[in-house]
Amino acid sequence: MSDASLPAPTRTYSYLGPRGTFTERALAQVPEAVGQTWRPVQNLGEALDDVISGRSDAAMIAIENSIDGGVSVAQDALATVPGLRVIGEYLVPVSFDLVARRGTKLENIRVLNAHPVAYAQSRELLDVRLPGHGHIPAASNVAAAADLLETGHADAAVAPPGITDHYDLEVLLSDIGSNKNAVTRFLLVSTTRVIPARTGADKTSLIAELPGNESGALLTMLEQFSARGVNMSMIESRPVGDEMGRYRFIIDAEGHILDERMAEALLGLRRSLARLTFLGSYPAADRSAITVDPRFSDTVFLDAREWLRDILGADSRP
Ligand SMILES: O=C(O)C(=O)C[C@]1(C(=O)O)C=C[C@@H](O)C=C1
């Protein structure tokens, strides 16, 4: 019997720190995480290890940037670390400033600290304003800035706006990203087997490996989706890593595993692929309801199954 007077156990959420990263902003969008324990970690591996070992209940990870594309280290981890499930998706608009220790002049900057994803988005302007600069990759945007005061290896850092509220640094160039509408997509991952409820605005994430080097195998995979009216919102290939020329596909499709069309597509994929990993069904970050062609509604699939059951029921009578 549970005692209602006992406080509910607190939940722990890991995220890429230190405090002030975009990943922290993504976590701030999770209503269930408010008032719980937030654990800043140094890198993706540590965040996922927290979840697998049970130190944390969930981890927020960056999975895709609208300019730089998929975060390959995160995609590979989802494909290879067993037991992970995606339970939420969040979007964070990202912009960057160039910051430096007080008194630094732009013309004296030789070396920059920057997270690779942030650097890729700021290259265009940095190459013009700081031609010939060097780049030291940082573990996160905030770590890039903090390191200016800790080690002083670099002269400046690419950092999130507002960083100077927390660190004694000054902004030399603001809003240096090449696209003012840049967005990073984050996933909340856990080991729970509980699939988030169907909302009508859901996504399903999968990892697919084709059977050998057969012609038409990719088309057969795509047909599983198109034949059931399931729209794919993302497909990217990543090397499996064991030998040259073997790839796996990271797929996001519109819909929930409890949608009949999605469940049928998954069964078709399971039959035709060498390996299929279900990463999760979860509410899409934009919460915009999916328009389902009436030919692929739940009712149509259920009617077809009923029709088959009727035939088999009649024919199997003695
Ligand atoms: O969360 C942060 O602030 C990070 O530094 C990480 C990260 C990433 O891993 O892609 C997140 C968003 C930005 O697009 C750049 C970097």
The ligand as an SDF file (V2000), in Angstrom:
LIG
                    3D

 16 16  0  0  0  0  0  0  0  0999 V2000
   23.5550   23.1670  -25.5560 O   0  0  0  0  0  0  0  0  0  0  0  0
   24.4810   23.8600  -25.9160 C   0  0  0  0  0  0  0  0  0  0  0  0
   24.5250   25.0650  -25.6700 O   0  0  0  0  0  0  0  0  0  0  0  0
   25.5830   23.2570  -26.6720 C   0  0  0  0  0  0  0  0  0  0  0  0
   26.6580   23.7390  -26.6400 O   0  0  0  0  0  0  0  0  0  0  0  0
   25.3260   22.0590  -27.5240 C   0  0  0  0  0  0  0  0  0  0  0  0
   24.8000   22.3330  -28.9090 C   0  0  0  0  0  0  0  0  0  0  0  0
   24.8660   20.9960  -29.7130 C   0  0  0  0  0  0  0  0  0  0  0  0
   25.2740   19.9690  -29.2160 O   0  0  0  0  0  0  0  0  0  0  0  0
   24.4650   21.0220  -30.8860 O   0  0  0  0  0  0  0  0  0  0  0  0
   23.4180   22.7700  -28.8340 C   0  0  0  0  0  0  0  0  0  0  0  0
   22.8970   23.7550  -29.6390 C   0  0  0  0  0  0  0  0  0  0  0  0
   23.7210   24.5750  -30.5440 C   0  0  0  0  0  0  0  0  0  0  0  0
   23.2350   24.4110  -31.8480 O   0  0  0  0  0  0  0  0  0  0  0  0
   25.1410   24.2180  -30.4740 C   0  0  0  0  0  0  0  0  0  0  0  0
   25.6180   23.2910  -29.6320 C   0  0  0  0  0  0  0  0  0  0  0  0
  1  2  2  0
  2  3  1  0
  2  4  1  0
  4  5  2  0
  4  6  1  0
  6  7  1  0
  7  8  1  0
  7 11  1  0
  7 16  1  0
  8  9  2  0
  8 10  1  0
 11 12  2  0
 12 13  1  0
 13 14  1  0
 13 15  1  0
 15 16  2  0
M  END
$$$$
